[in-house]
Amino acid sequence: MVLSNKRKTSGFIASWLFVTGSAVSAQVKNATRETPKDEDTLLLRDFEPKSMLHLPVHNVERARFPVIDVHNHVNDARHPEREHLPPQRVIEIMDRCNIQKIVILTGMWGESLERVLDEMVKRYPDRFMVFTQIDWSKIDDPDFSQEMVKQIDDAVERGARGLKVLKNFGLEVRDKSGRLVAVDDPRLDPVWEECGRLGIPVAIHVTDPEAFFLPLDGTNERYEELLAHPDWHFYGPQIPSKEAILAARDRMFARHPHTTFIALHVANWPENLDYVSSLLDRLRNVMVEFGARQAELGRQPRRARKFFLDYQDRILFGTDNTPEEEMYRNYFRWLETADEYFDYAGAPGQGRWKIYGLDLPDEVLEKVYHLNAEKVFSRFKGLPKTGGKGP
C-alpha cells in the first residue's frame, strides 16, 4: 500500500510517528523537521484503515446464558474520582445484556467498604458482590499479618466476599528499608490462609503484559499504549523480571492449597498459554479470568479455543471495563460466534490488530459465563459463630 509518493526530510522530531511511502516510521529523537504537507505524511495516530473484507457479522445482544462478571470496578472505593454510574443505570445495562451479577473487586476496607456495600449490595443483594483489599501502609507494623487477618474478618462481617490484590504487589510495595515486598513474602501467609478458612477467593493481579517489561522501542507491540501510559512501563535493572515475579506468585499458590486463587488477566500471561496451562495442571486451587485480555486471546483463536475447551472448569468471565452494552456485546460475539477479523472492545488501545470469534460450545459457555463462578462463591463459610460474629 502506498500512502505518499514523495518525502521531504531534514531530520527527526521527538515522538513523531508517521506513515510514508510503504514504511511505518517511529522515531523518538531530538531534532527538527520541515512542516509536512498533508499529502506527504500521515500520522500513525490518524491511520485508521477500513477493512475491505466482506465477512459475516453476528451481533449478540444478550449472552446465551446468564453472566457473572467477576472483574469490575464500577462505583468502587478506590477510584471515587471516576465517573459514577447511578446503580439503577448499571442494573438496566445488566438486564439488557443478561448480566446476572457484577463483582466489584476494589472495595477497600472499613468505612470505604461500607459505602460501596450500602450503595450497591444492600440495595441490590443478588446483583452485586464486593471484595476487600490489603492495607499496605501497615506493612512495617510488627503485627502486620494479624492486623490484616482482623481487617479481612471485619470486611467479611460487613459483607465482603473476596480479597483483591492489586498489581503494585511485587512491583511497587516496599517496606521502610526500601526493599520490594516479594509476592511469596511469609508475612502474607496468614492472610492467604485466613481467606481459605473463610472460604473466600483471592483475586490477584501480578505483573502486566509481557511487552510492558521490554524496551520501549520500535519492536514493542504496545509502543503506542506505553507512550500514553508511561507509568505502565516496567523495564530496567531496578525492577524484577516478569518471570521472577510470577515464579514467586506460583510458589505462594502452591503453599496454600486450601485457598482458591483467581489469577486475574489469564494469570497475567495470555501471550503464553502453554505456561498458563502448565500452571493450571500443577495447581488445582487456581482459577483464571480474562478481564481486559480479550485482545490477547482473540488474536490467537485456535490456541485460545483449545485452552477454553481444555480448562473449561477453571475459567471465569471478567471484563475489567465500565459496564456498557456495546462492550458486553463485543465479548459475547467473541465467545459465541465464529466471526472473523473484528475489533476487540476498546480497540486499538492495546494494539493494532483484530480478533476472531471462538465459537464455544454451549456446555463450555455456560461454565465460563456463570457456573464456574457460582462454584467458587459457594465455598463461602464466613466467620465462625462461636467467635461472636456471623457471616
TORKOL-4160 file (C-alpha; in steps of 0.2 Angstrom, whole numbers, padded with zeros to 4 digits, m for minus):
391
<pt num="1" X="0000" Y="0000" Z="0000"/>
<pt num="2" X="0007" Y="0017" Z="m0005"/>
<pt num="3" X="0001" Y="0032" Z="0006"/>
<pt num="4" X="0013" Y="0045" Z="m0002"/>
<pt num="5" X="0024" Y="0047" Z="m0017"/>
<pt num="6" X="0037" Y="0059" Z="m0010"/>
<pt num="7" X="0046" Y="0063" Z="0006"/>
<pt num="8" X="0054" Y="0078" Z="0012"/>
<pt num="9" X="0066" Y="0076" Z="0027"/>
<pt num="10" X="0078" Y="0087" Z="0036"/>
<pt num="11" X="0079" Y="0077" Z="0052"/>
<pt num="12" X="0068" Y="0070" Z="0065"/>
<pt num="13" X="0056" Y="0076" Z="0078"/>
<pt num="14" X="0053" Y="0069" Z="0095"/>
<pt num="15" X="0040" Y="0055" Z="0097"/>
<pt num="16" X="0035" Y="0058" Z="0078"/>
<pt num="17" X="0025" Y="0043" Z="0072"/>
<pt num="18" X="0021" Y="0044" Z="0053"/>
<pt num="19" X="0017" Y="0033" Z="0038"/>
<pt num="20" X="0026" Y="0037" Z="0022"/>
<pt num="21" X="0029" Y="0028" Z="0006"/>
<pt num="22" X="0027" Y="0009" Z="0011"/>
<pt num="23" X="0035" Y="0011" Z="0028"/>
<pt num="24" X="0029" Y="0015" Z="0046"/>
<pt num="25" X="0042" Y="0025" Z="0055"/>
<pt num="26" X="0043" Y="0028" Z="0074"/>
<pt num="27" X="0057" Y="0040" Z="0078"/>
<pt num="28" X="0060" Y="0047" Z="0095"/>
<pt num="29" X="0074" Y="0059" Z="0094"/>
<pt num="30" X="0078" Y="0077" Z="0097"/>
<pt num="31" X="0079" Y="0087" Z="0080"/>
<pt num="32" X="0069" Y="0097" Z="0068"/>
<pt num="33" X="0059" Y="0093" Z="0053"/>
<pt num="34" X="0050" Y="0103" Z="0040"/>
<pt num="35" X="0032" Y="0105" Z="0042"/>
<pt num="36" X="0025" Y="0091" Z="0031"/>
<pt num="37" X="0011" Y="0094" Z="0018"/>
<pt num="38" X="m0005" Y="0084" Z="0021"/>
<pt num="39" X="m0002" Y="0074" Z="0005"/>
<pt num="40" X="0015" Y="0069" Z="0010"/>
<pt num="41" X="0014" Y="0062" Z="0028"/>
<pt num="42" X="0000" Y="0053" Z="0038"/>
<pt num="43" X="0002" Y="0052" Z="0057"/>
<pt num="44" X="0001" Y="0035" Z="0063"/>
<pt num="45" X="m0012" Y="0040" Z="0076"/>
<pt num="46" X="m0023" Y="0046" Z="0062"/>
<pt num="47" X="m0020" Y="0029" Z="0052"/>
<pt num="48" X="m0037" Y="0021" Z="0053"/>
<pt num="49" X="m0038" Y="0009" Z="0039"/>
<pt num="50" X="m0055" Y="0001" Z="0035"/>
<pt num="51" X="m0055" Y="m0017" Z="0031"/>
<pt num="52" X="m0061" Y="m0022" Z="0013"/>
<pt num="53" X="m0065" Y="m0040" Z="0019"/>
<pt num="54" X="m0083" Y="m0045" Z="0016"/>
<pt num="55" X="m0087" Y="m0056" Z="0031"/>
<pt num="56" X="m0102" Y="m0062" Z="0041"/>
<pt num="57" X="m0107" Y="m0051" Z="0056"/>
<pt num="58" X="m0117" Y="m0059" Z="0070"/>
<pt num="59" X="m0121" Y="m0047" Z="0084"/>
<pt num="60" X="m0126" Y="m0054" Z="0100"/>
<pt num="61" X="m0137" Y="m0043" Z="0110"/>
<pt num="62" X="m0139" Y="m0054" Z="0125"/>
<pt num="63" X="m0127" Y="m0068" Z="0132"/>
<pt num="64" X="m0134" Y="m0085" Z="0128"/>
<pt num="65" X="m0133" Y="m0089" Z="0147"/>
<pt num="66" X="m0133" Y="m0078" Z="0162"/>
<pt num="67" X="m0116" Y="m0070" Z="0166"/>
<pt num="68" X="m0106" Y="m0066" Z="0181"/>
<pt num="69" X="m0093" Y="m0053" Z="0178"/>
<pt num="70" X="m0080" Y="m0057" Z="0191"/>
<pt num="71" X="m0069" Y="m0042" Z="0187"/>
<pt num="72" X="m0076" Y="m0025" Z="0188"/>
<pt num="73" X="m0073" Y="m0009" Z="0197"/>
<pt num="74" X="m0090" Y="0001" Z="0194"/>
<pt num="75" X="m0093" Y="0013" Z="0208"/>
<pt num="76" X="m0079" Y="0006" Z="0219"/>
<pt num="77" X="m0070" Y="0013" Z="0234"/>
<pt num="78" X="m0053" Y="0015" Z="0226"/>
<pt num="79" X="m0057" Y="0027" Z="0212"/>
<pt num="80" X="m0070" Y="0039" Z="0218"/>
<pt num="81" X="m0065" Y="0052" Z="0205"/>
<pt num="82" X="m0070" Y="0040" Z="0191"/>
<pt num="83" X="m0087" Y="0044" Z="0183"/>
<pt num="84" X="m0100" Y="0037" Z="0195"/>
<pt num="85" X="m0115" Y="0027" Z="0187"/>
<pt num="86" X="m0131" Y="0028" Z="0195"/>
<pt num="87" X="m0134" Y="0010" Z="0202"/>
<pt num="88" X="m0151" Y="0009" Z="0193"/>
<pt num="89" X="m0142" Y="0013" Z="0176"/>
<pt num="90" X="m0130" Y="m0001" Z="0179"/>
<pt num="91" X="m0144" Y="m0013" Z="0183"/>
<pt num="92" X="m0153" Y="m0008" Z="0166"/>
<pt num="93" X="m0137" Y="m0012" Z="0157"/>
<pt num="94" X="m0135" Y="m0029" Z="0166"/>
<pt num="95" X="m0153" Y="m0033" Z="0162"/>
<pt num="96" X="m0152" Y="m0029" Z="0143"/>
<pt num="97" X="m0136" Y="m0039" Z="0142"/>
<pt num="98" X="m0141" Y="m0054" Z="0153"/>
<pt num="99" X="m0128" Y="m0050" Z="0166"/>
<pt num="100" X="m0133" Y="m0059" Z="0182"/>
<pt num="101" X="m0121" Y="m0052" Z="0194"/>
<pt num="102" X="m0106" Y="m0040" Z="0194"/>
<pt num="103" X="m0091" Y="m0042" Z="0206"/>
<pt num="104" X="m0083" Y="m0025" Z="0212"/>
<pt num="105" X="m0066" Y="m0030" Z="0216"/>
<pt num="106" X="m0059" Y="m0014" Z="0224"/>
<pt num="107" X="m0070" Y="m0011" Z="0239"/>
<pt num="108" X="m0055" Y="m0007" Z="0251"/>
<pt num="109" X="m0060" Y="m0009" Z="0269"/>
<pt num="110" X="m0068" Y="m0001" Z="0284"/>
<pt num="111" X="m0080" Y="0014" Z="0281"/>
<pt num="112" X="m0075" Y="0015" Z="0262"/>
<pt num="113" X="m0080" Y="m0003" Z="0260"/>
<pt num="114" X="m0096" Y="0000" Z="0269"/>
<pt num="115" X="m0101" Y="0014" Z="0257"/>
<pt num="116" X="m0099" Y="0003" Z="0242"/>
<pt num="117" X="m0109" Y="m0011" Z="0251"/>
<pt num="118" X="m0123" Y="0001" Z="0256"/>
<pt num="119" X="m0125" Y="0008" Z="0238"/>
<pt num="120" X="m0123" Y="m0007" Z="0228"/>
<pt num="121" X="m0125" Y="m0023" Z="0238"/>
<pt num="122" X="m0138" Y="m0019" Z="0251"/>
<pt num="123" X="m0149" Y="m0011" Z="0238"/>
<pt num="124" X="m0147" Y="m0025" Z="0225"/>
<pt num="125" X="m0141" Y="m0040" Z="0235"/>
<pt num="126" X="m0142" Y="m0053" Z="0221"/>
<pt num="127" X="m0134" Y="m0042" Z="0208"/>
<pt num="128" X="m0118" Y="m0036" Z="0216"/>
<pt num="129" X="m0103" Y="m0043" Z="0226"/>
<pt num="130" X="m0089" Y="m0033" Z="0233"/>
<pt num="131" X="m0071" Y="m0038" Z="0238"/>
<pt num="132" X="m0059" Y="m0031" Z="0251"/>
<pt num="133" X="m0041" Y="m0027" Z="0249"/>
<pt num="134" X="m0024" Y="m0026" Z="0259"/>
<pt num="135" X="m0019" Y="m0010" Z="0268"/>
<pt num="136" X="0000" Y="m0009" Z="0263"/>
<pt num="137" X="0003" Y="0006" Z="0273"/>
<pt num="138" X="0004" Y="m0006" Z="0288"/>
<pt num="139" X="0017" Y="m0017" Z="0280"/>
<pt num="140" X="0030" Y="m0012" Z="0293"/>
<pt num="141" X="0019" Y="m0015" Z="0308"/>
<pt num="142" X="0027" Y="m0029" Z="0319"/>
<pt num="143" X="0010" Y="m0037" Z="0319"/>
<pt num="144" X="0005" Y="m0034" Z="0301"/>
<pt num="145" X="0000" Y="m0051" Z="0297"/>
<pt num="146" X="m0013" Y="m0052" Z="0311"/>
<pt num="147" X="m0019" Y="m0034" Z="0308"/>
<pt num="148" X="m0023" Y="m0039" Z="0290"/>
<pt num="149" X="m0032" Y="m0055" Z="0296"/>
<pt num="150" X="m0043" Y="m0045" Z="0308"/>
<pt num="151" X="m0046" Y="m0032" Z="0294"/>
<pt num="152" X="m0052" Y="m0046" Z="0282"/>
<pt num="153" X="m0063" Y="m0054" Z="0296"/>
<pt num="154" X="m0071" Y="m0037" Z="0298"/>
<pt num="155" X="m0073" Y="m0034" Z="0280"/>
<pt num="156" X="m0082" Y="m0051" Z="0278"/>
<pt num="157" X="m0093" Y="m0047" Z="0293"/>
<pt num="158" X="m0098" Y="m0031" Z="0284"/>
<pt num="159" X="m0102" Y="m0041" Z="0268"/>
<pt num="160" X="m0086" Y="m0043" Z="0258"/>
<pt num="161" X="m0085" Y="m0059" Z="0249"/>
<pt num="162" X="m0067" Y="m0060" Z="0242"/>
<pt num="163" X="m0050" Y="m0052" Z="0243"/>
<pt num="164" X="m0042" Y="m0042" Z="0229"/>
<pt num="165" X="m0023" Y="m0040" Z="0227"/>
<pt num="166" X="m0018" Y="m0025" Z="0215"/>
<pt num="167" X="m0003" Y="m0026" Z="0204"/>
<pt num="168" X="0008" Y="m0014" Z="0215"/>
<pt num="169" X="0011" Y="m0030" Z="0225"/>
<pt num="170" X="0028" Y="m0037" Z="0218"/>
<pt num="171" X="0032" Y="m0021" Z="0208"/>
<pt num="172" X="0029" Y="m0006" Z="0220"/>
<pt num="173" X="0025" Y="m0011" Z="0238"/>
<pt num="174" X="0041" Y="m0008" Z="0248"/>
<pt num="175" X="0044" Y="m0009" Z="0267"/>
<pt num="176" X="0053" Y="0005" Z="0276"/>
<pt num="177" X="0070" Y="m0001" Z="0271"/>
<pt num="178" X="0065" Y="0002" Z="0253"/>
<pt num="179" X="0065" Y="m0017" Z="0249"/>
<pt num="180" X="0051" Y="m0023" Z="0237"/>
<pt num="181" X="0039" Y="m0035" Z="0246"/>
<pt num="182" X="0040" Y="m0051" Z="0237"/>
<pt num="183" X="0024" Y="m0060" Z="0232"/>
<pt num="184" X="0029" Y="m0075" Z="0242"/>
<pt num="185" X="0034" Y="m0065" Z="0257"/>
<pt num="186" X="0029" Y="m0076" Z="0273"/>
<pt num="187" X="0021" Y="m0061" Z="0281"/>
<pt num="188" X="0007" Y="m0064" Z="0269"/>
<pt num="189" X="0005" Y="m0082" Z="0273"/>
<pt num="190" X="m0008" Y="m0079" Z="0287"/>
<pt num="191" X="m0018" Y="m0068" Z="0276"/>
<pt num="192" X="m0019" Y="m0082" Z="0262"/>
<pt num="193" X="m0023" Y="m0095" Z="0275"/>
<pt num="194" X="m0037" Y="m0084" Z="0283"/>
<pt num="195" X="m0045" Y="m0082" Z="0266"/>
<pt num="196" X="m0045" Y="m0101" Z="0264"/>
<pt num="197" X="m0053" Y="m0103" Z="0281"/>
<pt num="198" X="m0067" Y="m0091" Z="0277"/>
<pt num="199" X="m0070" Y="m0099" Z="0260"/>
<pt num="200" X="m0067" Y="m0083" Z="0251"/>
<pt num="201" X="m0057" Y="m0082" Z="0234"/>
<pt num="202" X="m0041" Y="m0071" Z="0232"/>
<pt num="203" X="m0042" Y="m0062" Z="0215"/>
<pt num="204" X="m0024" Y="m0057" Z="0212"/>
<pt num="205" X="m0016" Y="m0046" Z="0199"/>
<pt num="206" X="0003" Y="m0049" Z="0197"/>
<pt num="207" X="0014" Y="m0041" Z="0184"/>
<pt num="208" X="0007" Y="m0035" Z="0167"/>
<pt num="209" X="0008" Y="m0038" Z="0148"/>
<pt num="210" X="0024" Y="m0046" Z="0143"/>
<pt num="211" X="0028" Y="m0030" Z="0132"/>
<pt num="212" X="0027" Y="m0019" Z="0147"/>
<pt num="213" X="0043" Y="m0027" Z="0153"/>
<pt num="214" X="0053" Y="m0025" Z="0137"/>
<pt num="215" X="0062" Y="m0009" Z="0130"/>
<pt num="216" X="0051" Y="0004" Z="0123"/>
<pt num="217" X="0057" Y="0004" Z="0105"/>
<pt num="218" X="0051" Y="0001" Z="0088"/>
<pt num="219" X="0049" Y="m0018" Z="0091"/>
<pt num="220" X="0037" Y="m0016" Z="0106"/>
<pt num="221" X="0020" Y="m0020" Z="0100"/>
<pt num="222" X="0012" Y="m0010" Z="0114"/>
<pt num="223" X="0023" Y="0006" Z="0110"/>
<pt num="224" X="0008" Y="0017" Z="0107"/>
<pt num="225" X="m0001" Y="0011" Z="0123"/>
<pt num="226" X="0015" Y="0014" Z="0134"/>
<pt num="227" X="0018" Y="0031" Z="0126"/>
<pt num="228" X="0001" Y="0036" Z="0133"/>
<pt num="229" X="0004" Y="0027" Z="0150"/>
<pt num="230" X="0022" Y="0028" Z="0154"/>
<pt num="231" X="0019" Y="0023" Z="0172"/>
<pt num="232" X="0014" Y="0006" Z="0165"/>
<pt num="233" X="0032" Y="0003" Z="0158"/>
<pt num="234" X="0042" Y="m0009" Z="0170"/>
<pt num="235" X="0059" Y="m0011" Z="0161"/>
<pt num="236" X="0075" Y="m0008" Z="0170"/>
<pt num="237" X="0088" Y="m0016" Z="0182"/>
<pt num="238" X="0078" Y="m0009" Z="0197"/>
<pt num="239" X="0063" Y="m0019" Z="0193"/>
<pt num="240" X="0061" Y="m0038" Z="0195"/>
<pt num="241" X="0058" Y="m0048" Z="0179"/>
<pt num="242" X="0041" Y="m0053" Z="0174"/>
<pt num="243" X="0046" Y="m0071" Z="0176"/>
<pt num="244" X="0053" Y="m0069" Z="0193"/>
<pt num="245" X="0038" Y="m0061" Z="0200"/>
<pt num="246" X="0026" Y="m0074" Z="0193"/>
<pt num="247" X="0038" Y="m0088" Z="0200"/>
<pt num="248" X="0036" Y="m0080" Z="0217"/>
<pt num="249" X="0017" Y="m0080" Z="0215"/>
<pt num="250" X="0016" Y="m0098" Z="0209"/>
<pt num="251" X="0026" Y="m0103" Z="0224"/>
<pt num="252" X="0014" Y="m0094" Z="0235"/>
<pt num="253" X="m0001" Y="m0103" Z="0227"/>
<pt num="254" X="0007" Y="m0120" Z="0230"/>
<pt num="255" X="0010" Y="m0116" Z="0248"/>
<pt num="256" X="m0009" Y="m0113" Z="0251"/>
<pt num="257" X="m0018" Y="m0127" Z="0243"/>
<pt num="258" X="m0034" Y="m0124" Z="0253"/>
<pt num="259" X="m0036" Y="m0106" Z="0247"/>
<pt num="260" X="m0044" Y="m0103" Z="0230"/>
<pt num="261" X="m0034" Y="m0090" Z="0220"/>
<pt num="262" X="m0041" Y="m0082" Z="0204"/>
<pt num="263" X="m0026" Y="m0077" Z="0194"/>
<pt num="264" X="m0033" Y="m0062" Z="0185"/>
<pt num="265" X="m0030" Y="m0057" Z="0167"/>
<pt num="266" X="m0027" Y="m0076" Z="0162"/>
<pt num="267" X="m0014" Y="m0077" Z="0176"/>
<pt num="268" X="m0006" Y="m0062" Z="0168"/>
<pt num="269" X="0002" Y="m0071" Z="0154"/>
<pt num="270" X="m0011" Y="m0074" Z="0140"/>
<pt num="271" X="0003" Y="m0072" Z="0127"/>
<pt num="272" X="0010" Y="m0088" Z="0134"/>
<pt num="273" X="m0005" Y="m0100" Z="0135"/>
<pt num="274" X="0007" Y="m0115" Z="0137"/>
<pt num="275" X="0013" Y="m0108" Z="0153"/>
<pt num="276" X="m0004" Y="m0104" Z="0160"/>
<pt num="277" X="m0010" Y="m0122" Z="0155"/>
<pt num="278" X="0005" Y="m0129" Z="0165"/>
<pt num="279" X="0001" Y="m0118" Z="0180"/>
<pt num="280" X="m0017" Y="m0125" Z="0180"/>
<pt num="281" X="m0011" Y="m0143" Z="0178"/>
<pt num="282" X="0000" Y="m0141" Z="0193"/>
<pt num="283" X="m0011" Y="m0131" Z="0205"/>
<pt num="284" X="m0029" Y="m0136" Z="0207"/>
<pt num="285" X="m0033" Y="m0121" Z="0218"/>
<pt num="286" X="m0030" Y="m0109" Z="0204"/>
<pt num="287" X="m0043" Y="m0102" Z="0193"/>
<pt num="288" X="m0041" Y="m0089" Z="0179"/>
<pt num="289" X="m0052" Y="m0075" Z="0171"/>
<pt num="290" X="m0049" Y="m0064" Z="0156"/>
<pt num="291" X="m0053" Y="m0046" Z="0160"/>
<pt num="292" X="m0045" Y="m0034" Z="0148"/>
<pt num="293" X="m0036" Y="m0048" Z="0139"/>
<pt num="294" X="m0049" Y="m0052" Z="0126"/>
<pt num="295" X="m0037" Y="m0043" Z="0113"/>
<pt num="296" X="m0023" Y="m0056" Z="0118"/>
<pt num="297" X="m0034" Y="m0071" Z="0117"/>
<pt num="298" X="m0044" Y="m0066" Z="0102"/>
<pt num="299" X="m0029" Y="m0064" Z="0090"/>
<pt num="300" X="m0024" Y="m0082" Z="0093"/>
<pt num="301" X="m0041" Y="m0090" Z="0091"/>
<pt num="302" X="m0036" Y="m0108" Z="0088"/>
<pt num="303" X="m0024" Y="m0109" Z="0103"/>
<pt num="304" X="m0036" Y="m0099" Z="0114"/>
<pt num="305" X="m0051" Y="m0110" Z="0109"/>
<pt num="306" X="m0041" Y="m0126" Z="0114"/>
<pt num="307" X="m0037" Y="m0118" Z="0130"/>
<pt num="308" X="m0055" Y="m0114" Z="0134"/>
<pt num="309" X="m0060" Y="m0132" Z="0130"/>
<pt num="310" X="m0046" Y="m0140" Z="0140"/>
<pt num="311" X="m0049" Y="m0129" Z="0155"/>
<pt num="312" X="m0067" Y="m0126" Z="0154"/>
<pt num="313" X="m0070" Y="m0129" Z="0173"/>
<pt num="314" X="m0056" Y="m0116" Z="0178"/>
<pt num="315" X="m0060" Y="m0100" Z="0168"/>
<pt num="316" X="m0071" Y="m0086" Z="0174"/>
<pt num="317" X="m0079" Y="m0072" Z="0164"/>
<pt num="318" X="m0072" Y="m0055" Z="0168"/>
<pt num="319" X="m0071" Y="m0038" Z="0158"/>
<pt num="320" X="m0061" Y="m0025" Z="0169"/>
<pt num="321" X="m0072" Y="m0012" Z="0160"/>
<pt num="322" X="m0085" Y="0000" Z="0164"/>
<pt num="323" X="m0102" Y="m0008" Z="0161"/>
<pt num="324" X="m0108" Y="m0004" Z="0144"/>
<pt num="325" X="m0120" Y="m0013" Z="0132"/>
<pt num="326" X="m0108" Y="m0012" Z="0117"/>
<pt num="327" X="m0093" Y="m0018" Z="0127"/>
<pt num="328" X="m0103" Y="m0034" Z="0134"/>
<pt num="329" X="m0110" Y="m0037" Z="0117"/>
<pt num="330" X="m0092" Y="m0037" Z="0109"/>
<pt num="331" X="m0087" Y="m0050" Z="0122"/>
<pt num="332" X="m0102" Y="m0061" Z="0118"/>
<pt num="333" X="m0098" Y="m0060" Z="0100"/>
<pt num="334" X="m0081" Y="m0065" Z="0103"/>
<pt num="335" X="m0086" Y="m0080" Z="0114"/>
<pt num="336" X="m0101" Y="m0086" Z="0105"/>
<pt num="337" X="m0098" Y="m0084" Z="0086"/>
<pt num="338" X="m0086" Y="m0089" Z="0073"/>
<pt num="339" X="m0085" Y="m0071" Z="0066"/>
<pt num="340" X="m0068" Y="m0066" Z="0059"/>
<pt num="341" X="m0057" Y="m0051" Z="0060"/>
<pt num="342" X="m0066" Y="m0038" Z="0070"/>
<pt num="343" X="m0062" Y="m0025" Z="0084"/>
<pt num="344" X="m0059" Y="m0030" Z="0102"/>
<pt num="345" X="m0068" Y="m0020" Z="0115"/>
<pt num="346" X="m0058" Y="m0003" Z="0116"/>
<pt num="347" X="m0048" Y="m0006" Z="0100"/>
<pt num="348" X="m0035" Y="m0001" Z="0096"/>
<pt num="349" X="m0029" Y="0004" Z="0113"/>
<pt num="350" X="m0019" Y="m0012" Z="0117"/>
<pt num="351" X="m0013" Y="m0015" Z="0100"/>
<pt num="352" X="m0016" Y="m0013" Z="0081"/>
<pt num="353" X="m0023" Y="m0030" Z="0077"/>
<pt num="354" X="m0040" Y="m0038" Z="0076"/>
<pt num="355" X="m0048" Y="m0053" Z="0084"/>
<pt num="356" X="m0058" Y="m0069" Z="0079"/>
<pt num="357" X="m0073" Y="m0077" Z="0087"/>
<pt num="358" X="m0070" Y="m0093" Z="0097"/>
<pt num="359" X="m0087" Y="m0101" Z="0094"/>
<pt num="360" X="m0088" Y="m0110" Z="0110"/>
<pt num="361" X="m0100" Y="m0124" Z="0113"/>
<pt num="362" X="m0115" Y="m0121" Z="0125"/>
<pt num="363" X="m0108" Y="m0133" Z="0138"/>
<pt num="364" X="m0092" Y="m0123" Z="0139"/>
<pt num="365" X="m0101" Y="m0106" Z="0138"/>
<pt num="366" X="m0112" Y="m0109" Z="0152"/>
<pt num="367" X="m0097" Y="m0114" Z="0163"/>
<pt num="368" X="m0087" Y="m0099" Z="0159"/>
<pt num="369" X="m0102" Y="m0087" Z="0160"/>
<pt num="370" X="m0108" Y="m0092" Z="0177"/>
<pt num="371" X="m0107" Y="m0110" Z="0183"/>
<pt num="372" X="m0088" Y="m0109" Z="0187"/>
<pt num="373" X="m0090" Y="m0093" Z="0197"/>
<pt num="374" X="m0105" Y="m0100" Z="0206"/>
<pt num="375" X="m0095" Y="m0114" Z="0212"/>
<pt num="376" X="m0081" Y="m0103" Z="0218"/>
<pt num="377" X="m0093" Y="m0092" Z="0228"/>
<pt num="378" X="m0102" Y="m0107" Z="0235"/>
<pt num="379" X="m0087" Y="m0111" Z="0245"/>
<pt num="380" X="m0090" Y="m0096" Z="0257"/>
<pt num="381" X="m0090" Y="m0101" Z="0275"/>
<pt num="382" X="m0089" Y="m0085" Z="0284"/>
<pt num="383" X="m0084" Y="m0081" Z="0302"/>
<pt num="384" X="m0087" Y="m0095" Z="0315"/>
<pt num="385" X="m0102" Y="m0091" Z="0325"/>
<pt num="386" X="m0093" Y="m0096" Z="0341"/>
<pt num="387" X="m0082" Y="m0080" Z="0339"/>
<pt num="388" X="m0097" Y="m0069" Z="0342"/>
<pt num="389" X="m0098" Y="m0064" Z="0323"/>
<pt num="390" X="m0108" Y="m0070" Z="0309"/>
<pt num="391" X="m0105" Y="m0070" Z="0290"/>
